[in-house]
Amino acid sequence: MLICRLFSFSLPMLSSFGFVAPGIAQDREPASVISAVPMSASEAPSNDNRQAVVSGVLANGFTYLILPRRGKDTGVAILMRVSGGFLAEQRPTERGVAHLIEHLVFLSPTNVAPNEYRRFKQVGFPLTLPEPAGGSTSWRESDYYVVSRTNKPDDLDSLASLFREVSESLTFRSDAIENSRADVLREMADKKLGNDIFASYVAAVAPKSANDLIDAQNSDGVPSADANTIRQLYNRIYRPENTTFVMVGDVDPVATVTMLQNRFGNWQAVGPAAPTKTVTSPDLKIAVSKSYSARPYGRNTTLITSTAIMYKPPRTKQEQMTTRIMEMIAMRSANARMAQLYTDYPEGKYGFYIDNGTQDYHQMMFWDDFVPGRWREATTRLLRLNCSITTAGFTTDEVNQAAAAVLSDLSSSAATVADAPNSWLAKELADAKTSNRELIPPNEMLDFAKTFVSTNKVANLNSWWRTKWSAGRHHLRVESPELAMSKNAIGDINTVVDSLGLDQSCKF
């Protein structure tokens, strides 16, 4: 099991950390009222042969999203998202059990075949490709994803039937529980260091946020969870109204809707639903300006972040495109500035990234993964970099080059959209639905960006940057086992900051 995201943006930040922001536990396996309304009215490029998204909600609350397309994939990507995740673990005995259920989906027999161990694998995997296939559990949801070998209706119906089985009729046989328990505990032991370090970071920059409250994948309930405890949580989470089913590929949308209605339309939840749990915003008033980690075998990195309460997504498609293009240009500009200063670093050991809500808060982040023993030098360089951008902004050349690079990226994406894997689009579609935003085709983004770039000047980006950066709580984080030798690590970090004589607006 990897604790990582399967899909990432073109400027990945989290992968450089050595552990991902916990809240995602991912497993990869090796080898009725119905409406058909588009989520986006825009047409995709002709070489993608993509139609509008067909979406609907069955009478029991089950949601489906179907994206018919004839790309290069011969199979159909299927992703089932079940909302709940770690935040649904309301009792101390349930901590980590949502993750345990994710494992049980692949191992447990079902009421349809009570003697068939590894039911999902035995039935589903012969019909699917070896990769990508697996599951993930985060603070807010569990995902299960496969890609069928063909688009034959019988194969798709068999897979839909199997997803229905594991959604409501796992038997939680004792051997499946014990094997899944051992796997989860082994995973969490392997990731404990990274998760603990991340938990201390979140507690400093985003106290009382979802990922602070769940304590970095706390799995204290897993060792003792019995079948009854597991089943109770399963019944509260795995319900039609909590489920979104995504299919992307060469399918007949009308026939596919009928198939899903036949398979899921009579699904009735068992027992009471979990009470709606409001996701809390971080309490930035109690966030601290500096923190450190000195754990043995931990990473060596300096971070400068601006953390803000997650704002509601833009309501219109144009506002969403404006935000995304501005973020892309900002990331390009900041990374270009860093590339000029970090010529002695290998690629991937430094960078800037904007995380727009993955962890339930908005964050802008510079990072420097320094070589051991050089935390002072790394911190000095990152502080000076941040201050130069904060006080003087980006140059005209930096912004123009960044904008040209963004247009080039979008042009490449639009030209190769037919090559985009169905599995990637399924994940993007599920994320768009979860976050209430449009799934905008690359060609539409490109057309918008061309106009946007031609009418926006460097002053616009610098004004946007100052507004966004100043809106958050600023934080300096230093992580190095070397700090364990310090009698006052925060005092030593303060000494470095004070020695630079930075502008007041740059101080921490």
Buried (B, 14 or more C-beta within 10 A) or exposed (E): BBBBBBEEBEBEBBEBBBBBBBBBBBBBBEEEEBEEEEBBEBEBBEBBEBBBBBBBBBEBBBBBBBBBBBBEBBBBBBBBBBBBBBBBBBEEBBBBBBBBBBBBBBBBBBEBBEEBBBBBBEBBBEBBBEBBBBBBBBBBBBBBBBBBBBBEEEBBBBBBBBBBBBBBBBBBBEEBBEBBBEBBBEBBEEBBBBBBBBBBBBBBBBBBBBBBBBBBBBBBBBEEBEBEBBBBBBBBBBBBBBBBBBBBBBBEBEEBBEBBBEBBBEBEBEEEEBEEBEEBBBBBEEBBBBBBBBBEEBBBBBBBBBBBBBEEBBEEBEEBBBBBBBBBBBBBBBBBBBEEBBEEBEEEBBBBBBBBBBBBBBBBBBBBBBEEEBBBBBBBBBBBBBBBBBEEBBBEEBBBBBBEBBBEBBBEBBBEBBEBBBBBBBBBBBBBBBEEBBBBBBBBBBBBBBEBBEEBEBEBBBEBBBEBBEBBBBBBBBBBBBBEEBEEBBEBBBEBBEEBEBEEEBBB
